[in-house]
Amino acid sequence: MYRIFSDGGSRGNPGPSAYAIVVTKDGRTMHEHSEFLGVNTNNYAEYRGLIAGITKAIELGADEVEFVMDSQLVIRQMRGEYKVKSLNVMDLYKDAKALSSQIPKVTFTNVRRSEELIPRADALLNKELDMHT
């Protein structure tokens, strides 16, 4: 099973933003990626990270994926527990839902920033921001 850890953030809200993903399969790191996004909100960056993770899972032909994030808001929106009210992320939410529907078995898990590989994704994210700010 694949587990994909993603993190997004901005320095200021809005401010310079980026995301990072760490893709694992059966506990082994398979792929890492980060990307600078320009000036955006934190939630925008979180969704872009999730979409990057979903896209990578589809590229890998994954049929079972757990997406792990420290963003409680994004996870609860993806689970249908919270409505998406922000027009800034509505299209990203729709894209994430449509893309994730292409994977047969998907779960969304919220963890604290200190758990699992979130610290690695956070480190990649901050390295990306450091290069651009």
VOBA-1610 file (N, C-alpha, C; in pm, whole numbers, padded with zeros to 5 digits, always signed):
BEGIN
Met+00084-00118+00000Met+00000+00000+00000Met+00089+00125+00000Tyr+00044+00225-00073Tyr+00113+00353-00076Tyr+00060+00442+00037Arg+00150+00516+00097Arg+00115+00624+00190Arg+00185+00747+00138Ile+00108+00852+00119Ile+00164+00975+00065Ile+00143+01086+00167Phe+00254+01143+00209Phe+00256+01250+00308Phe+00274+01381+00234Ser+00187+01477+00262Ser+00202+01606+00195Ser+00187+01717+00298Asp+00252+01828+00266Asp+00245+01946+00350Asp+00253+02067+00260Gly+00178+02168+00293Gly+00181+02294+00221Gly+00186+02406+00321Gly+00244+02517+00282Gly+00250+02628+00375Gly+00286+02757+00305Ser+00264+02865+00379Ser+00299+02998+00329Ser+00362+03077+00443Arg+00449+03164+00408Arg+00510+03255+00505Arg+00436+03387+00494Gly+00338+03400+00581Gly+00237+03504+00570Gly+00115+03436+00509Asn+00000+03496+00523Asn-00119+03429+00471Asn-00214+03534+00411Pro-00197+03569+00283Pro-00110+03502+00186Pro+00036+03548+00198Gly+00120+03468+00136Gly+00263+03497+00131Gly+00331+03397+00042Pro+00463+03401+00035Pro+00535+03301-00043Pro+00494+03162+00004Ser+00461+03074-00090Ser+00408+02943-00051Ser+00473+02831-00133Ala+00462+02711-00076Ala+00517+02592-00141Ala+00447+02470-00084Tyr+00473+02355-00148Tyr+00426+02228-00093Tyr+00538+02126-00109Ala+00523+02016-00038Ala+00615+01904-00052Ala+00537+01775-00033Ile+00582+01669-00101Ile+00524+01535-00084Ile+00634+01433-00061Val+00600+01331+00016Val+00686+01215+00036Val+00600+01093+00009Val+00638+01014-00091Val+00563+00896-00132Val+00633+00772-00078Thr+00557+00689-00006Thr+00613+00564+00044Thr+00529+00447-00005Lys+00594+00333-00014Lys+00524+00209-00045Lys+00578+00103+00050Asp+00487+00042+00123Asp+00524-00060+00222Asp+00634-00010+00315Gly+00624+00118+00355Gly+00717+00176+00450Gly+00848+00227+00393Arg+00868+00213+00263Arg+00991+00257+00198Arg+00967+00384+00117Thr+01052+00485+00134Thr+01036+00608+00058Thr+01069+00584-00089Met+00974+00619-00174Met+00987+00596-00318Met+01013+00726-00397His+00964+00839-00342His+00969+00964-00419His+00952+01081-00323Glu+01024+01188-00349Glu+01007+01315-00277Glu+01004+01427-00379His+00923+01527-00351His+00913+01641-00444His+00864+01763-00368Ser+00915+01880-00405Ser+00863+02005-00351Ser+00855+02106-00464Glu+00769+02206-00445Glu+00750+02306-00551Glu+00710+02439-00489Phe+00773+02546-00537Phe+00738+02682-00496Phe+00614+02725-00575Leu+00520+02793-00508Leu+00392+02828-00571Leu+00371+02978-00589Gly+00467+03060-00550Gly+00445+03204-00555Gly+00368+03249-00433Val+00300+03361-00442Val+00224+03416-00329Val+00084+03357-00329Asn+00054+03282-00223Asn-00077+03219-00208Asn-00106+03199-00060Thr-00224+03147-00032Thr-00260+03118+00107Thr-00209+02981+00149Asn-00208+02959+00278Asn-00168+02830+00333Asn-00258+02718+00281Asn-00390+02740+00282Asn-00482+02635+00238Asn-00464+02604+00089Tyr-00435+02705+00011Tyr-00405+02682-00131Tyr-00285+02588-00144Ala-00180+02616-00068Ala-00059+02534-00073Ala-00086+02391-00025Glu-00168+02377+00079Glu-00203+02243+00129Glu-00274+02162+00020Tyr-00369+02225-00048Tyr-00440+02154-00155Tyr-00350+02121-00273Arg-00260+02213-00308Arg-00167+02183-00418Arg-00078+02065-00384Gly-00038+02053-00257Gly+00040+01937-00214Gly-00040+01809-00225Leu-00165+01813-00182Leu-00250+01695-00192Leu-00269+01654-00338Ile-00295+01751-00424Ile-00315+01721-00566Ile-00188+01662-00627Ala-00073+01714-00589Ala+00053+01658-00638Ala+00068+01512-00593Gly+00031+01484-00470Gly+00037+01347-00420Gly-00059+01254-00492Ile-00180+01301-00515Ile-00280+01220-00586Ile-00232+01193-00729Thr-00181+01297-00794Thr-00132+01283-00931Thr-00019+01181-00938Lys+00072+01185-00841Lys+00183+01089-00838Lys+00131+00947-00818Ala+00033+00932-00730Ala-00026+00799-00706Ala-00087+00743-00835Ile-00154+00827-00911Ile-00214+00784-01038Ile-00102+00744-01136Glu+00004+00826-01144Glu+00118+00793-01231Glu+00179+00657-01196Leu+00183+00626-01067Leu+00241+00501-01020Leu+00147+00382-01035Gly+00023+00408-01074Gly-00075+00300-01088Gly-00123+00245-00955Ala-00118+00327-00852Ala-00157+00282-00718Ala-00306+00250-00713Asp-00340+00139-00648Asp-00481+00105-00632Asp-00529+00119-00488Glu-00436+00145-00396Glu-00472+00168-00256Glu-00374+00270-00198Val-00429+00385-00155Val-00344+00494-00107Val-00405+00558+00017Glu-00319+00582+00114Glu-00356+00664+00229Glu-00283+00797+00215Phe-00359+00905+00211Phe-00302+01039+00206Phe-00298+01092+00348Val-00179+01133+00391Val-00157+01176+00528Val-00114+01322+00528Met-00186+01404+00605Met-00156+01547+00613Met-00175+01597+00755Asp-00112+01709+00785Asp-00136+01772+00914Asp-00244+01880+00906Ser-00303+01899+00788Ser-00410+01996+00770Ser-00545+01933+00801Gln-00594+01960+00920Gln-00724+01906+00960Gln-00834+01956+00867Leu-00826+02082+00827Leu-00928+02140+00740Leu-00936+02064+00608Val-00823+02046+00540Val-00824+01979+00409Val-00872+01834+00424Ile-00824+01763+00523Ile-00865+01624+00542Ile-01015+01616+00566Arg-01067+01700+00652Arg-01212+01695+00680Arg-01295+01738+00560Gln-01244+01829+00479Gln-01315+01864+00356Gln-01314+01747+00260Met-01202+01680+00247Met-01194+01566+00155Met-01282+01449+00200Arg-01299+01434+00329Arg-01387+01329+00383Arg-01535+01369+00377Gly-01564+01493+00344Gly-01702+01541+00340Gly-01756+01585+00476Glu-01668+01599+00574Glu-01710+01641+00708Glu-01726+01793+00718Tyr-01651+01867+00638Tyr-01660+02013+00633Tyr-01693+02055+00491Lys-01770+02162+00477Lys-01795+02220+00346Lys-01677+02309+00307Val-01657+02323+00177Val-01556+02415+00127Val-01624+02548+00103Lys-01582+02648+00178Lys-01644+02779+00169Lys-01557+02879+00093Ser-01428+02857+00091Ser-01334+02950+00030Ser-01331+02934-00122Leu-01360+03042-00191Leu-01353+03038-00337Leu-01210+03016-00384Asn-01112+03055-00301Asn-00971+03039-00333Asn-00932+02892-00353Val-00999+02802-00283Val-00963+02660-00292Val-01073+02571-00351Met-01187+02628-00385Met-01299+02546-00435Met-01260+02464-00558Asp-01195+02526-00655Asp-01156+02452-00775Asp-01052+02345-00743Leu-00960+02375-00650Leu-00860+02278-00610Leu-00925+02159-00541Tyr-01023+02185-00456Tyr-01097+02079-00389Tyr-01165+01989-00493Lys-01230+02051-00591Lys-01298+01973-00695Lys-01198+01889-00774Asp-01083+01947-00804Asp-00979+01871-00875Asp-00931+01753-00791Ala-00907+01778-00661Ala-00860+01671-00572Ala-00963+01559-00563Lys-01090+01593-00553Lys-01196+01491-00546Lys-01202+01411-00677Ala-01197+01480-00789Ala-01205+01411-00918Ala-01084+01320-00939Leu-00966+01369-00908Leu-00846+01287-00925Leu-00846+01167-00831Ser-00882+01190-00705Ser-00879+01079-00608Ser-00981+00971-00642Ser-01086+01008-00716Ser-01187+00908-00755Ser-01130+00808-00856Gln-01014+00838-00915Gln-00950+00747-01010Gln-00872+00635-00940Ile-00858+00646-00809Ile-00785+00545-00731Ile-00889+00459-00660Pro-00886+00327-00679Pro-00991+00241-00622Pro-01012+00253-00471Lys-00906+00258-00393Lys-00923+00265-00248Lys-00838+00380-00193Val-00907+00482-00139Val-00841+00603-00090Val-00887+00632+00051Thr-00792+00666+00137Thr-00826+00717+00270Thr-00749+00846+00293Phe-00805+00930+00377Phe-00744+01058+00412Phe-00727+01061+00563Thr-00603+01079+00609Thr-00572+01074+00751Thr-00506+01203+00796Asn-00556+01256+00906Asn-00497+01376+00967Asn-00408+01334+01082Val-00286+01385+01085Val-00192+01359+01194Val-00133+01491+01242Arg-00073+01486+01359Arg-00001+01604+01408Arg+00124+01623+01323Arg+00170+01745+01320Arg+00289+01778+01242Arg+00410+01694+01280Ser+00417+01652+01406Ser+00535+01579+01455Ser+00532+01430+01421Glu+00421+01379+01370Glu+00406+01236+01347Glu+00446+01193+01207Glu+00483+01066+01196Glu+00509+01002+01068Glu+00614+01078+00987Leu+00594+01091+00858Leu+00689+01160+00771Leu+00650+01305+00744Ile+00554+01357+00819Ile+00518+01498+00804Ile+00640+01587+00830Pro+00723+01558+00932Pro+00842+01643+00950Pro+00933+01644+00826Arg+00945+01533+00754Arg+01027+01529+00633Arg+00964+01617+00525Ala+00833+01606+00507Ala+00764+01690+00409Ala+00776+01838+00448Asp+00763+01868+00577Asp+00776+02005+00625Asp+00916+02058+00598Ala+01018+01976+00618Ala+01156+02017+00592Ala+01177+02047+00444Leu+01121+01963+00357Leu+01132+01987+00212Leu+01061+02116+00173Leu+00944+02138+00231Leu+00866+02258+00205Leu+00946+02382+00246Asn+01003+02380+00365Asn+01078+02496+00413Asn+01206+02519+00332Lys+01270+02412+00288Lys+01387+02426+00202Lys+01349+02496+00072Glu+01234+02456+00017Glu+01184+02518-00107Glu+01157+02667-00085Leu+01091+02699+00025Leu+01063+02840+00055Leu+01192+02918+00077Asp+01288+02858+00145Asp+01417+02926+00170Asp+01487+02963+00039Met+01473+02878-00061Met+01538+02904-00190Met+01473+03021-00266His+01348+03054-00230His+01273+03154-00306His+01239+03280-00227Thr+01276+03284-00101Thr+01243+03404-00023Thr+01367+03462+00041
//
